[in-house]
Amino acid sequence: MVRNQKVLTVTQLTEYLKNIIETDARLSNLWLRGEVSNATKPSSGHLYLTLKDEECTLKAVMFRSDYTKLLFKVENGLEVVVRGRIAIYQKGGIYQLYIQEMFPQGIGSLELAFQQLKEALANKGYFDPASKKPIPKMPHRIGIVTSPTGSVIRDFLKVVRRRFPAVDIFLIPTTVQGEEAPPQITRAIKIFNEEFPVDVIVLARGGGSLEELWAFNTEEVARAIFASKIPIVSAVGHETDFTIADWVADLRAATPSVAGELVVLSLEELKNRLNKLERHLYQSANSMIKHHLEKLNGIEKRLHLAGQGLILKKENQLAKLAVQLDALSPLKVLQRGYSVCQDVKGQTVLCSSQVDVGDQVTIILKKGSLGCAVSSKID
């Protein structure tokens, strides 16, 4: 039986099937829908995965040149729609799908990429309020990153000049959409931080579609904003537009014109603040003066009371001493019938040897005194 049969090698059969499959026009450009599983990305940069539905699976590969064009991250469990071709991988003897394009099922690629990046950055702490830097209330130098043409820069300058003409504004011109925008925006932020410091940086762009605003939804720009040592205000799009830059920045402005309102005080606002500060200082000074007057009054009362107490104490001491002195006074002796004898110099004569016969002496009595002459003396 075998002699009459054409026997093929495995290679011959594989080549035969490969020729049939790869020359089928329908299989060379087909669209498939399925769920991603077993997704891996080795060092080659290619993406290997399995597409499956409820009953079947299909091995697939997406070469690096096509995979790097995807804006979203391919994860297991993701429902996708892909375009590609079926071919046989001869070495493995299996047929597989070579994917050229991939789109998330039920949601646009940009929307999915936006949500994935937002979640990843949130997990890294890029949106934490604690990491936000305060915007200076009175900046002297403002840096703006935007296109040098168009209404955005004109509107921003108009608002700032109207509110506070003395502030200096420095522009680093960049493209604000397309592939060149993210690296240019990143470089501008770096220049302001490292080469030309300012007090605050404004990222500005007018409104547009999600695709047009995409430069501000890239991880590259988000990292530059987060790493900036200078506070950054994100003023991208219209009030209803939100970008990753808005969440990472230290402050979001609804529009570039609103950013101009936020980064500088108007002269009227400054005047009002100065008036308010003046009133506050006046009230604080009055309050301090009143406090210290009350304190001085209290001290005065305590000193007065302490003085009165000290005077009373001294008066009592003086009265006591007066009593003691009075008890020791020679007048007390005179009141008891004794007298005091003094010589002509007013010295009290204590013994007869102090005078001679014939000397004049004065005898002081309780009442009055006597002038006498010494007629004799007894030593």
Number of C-alpha atoms within 10 A of each C-alpha: 4 6 6 6 7 7 10 9 9 11 12 11 13 20 16 11 17 20 13 12 18 15 13 13 10 12 16 17 14 14 15 13 17 20 20 20 19 12 16 16 14 8 7 8 14 16 20 18 21 19 26 17 12 7 5 8 14 14 16 21 20 21 15 13 11 14 20 13 11 15 17 21 14 22 14 15 14 15 21 18 17 21 17 20 21 21 21 19 14 14 8 8 15 13 18 17 25 21 23 17 15 22 20 21 16 10 11 12 16 18 14 18 19 21 13 15 19 23 11 13 18 14 11 10 13 22 20 14 11 8 13 16 15 12 19 12 11 13 16 14 15 20 23 25 25 26 19 15 11 11 14 22 21 13 16 20 18 14 19 25 17 13 19 18 14 11 14 14 16 14 17 17 16 20 19 24 17 12 11 12 18 24 15 20 25 18 16 24 27 19 13 24 17 11 8 12 17 19 20 21 29 27 26 25 26 21 18 14 9 17 12 15 21 20 26 26 23 19 18 14 23 25 15 21 27 20 13 17 17 22 20 28 27 29 31 29 23 15 14 8 17 19 22 23 29 24 19 28 27 22 22 24 24 18 24 31 22 17 23 24 18 17 22 24 18 18 13 11 12 15 12 12 13 12 12 12 12 12 12 12 12 12 12 12 12 12 12 12 12 12 12 12 12 12 12 12 12 12 12 12 12 12 12 12 12 12 12 12 12 12 12 12 12 12 12 12 12 12 12 12 12 13 12 11 11 12 12 11 12 14 17 13 15 15 12 9 9 13 16 17 19 17 16 12 8 10 12 15 16 11 11 13 10 11 17 13 11 12 14 15 21 20 16 17 17 16 9 7 13 11 12 14 13 13 10 10 12 6 5
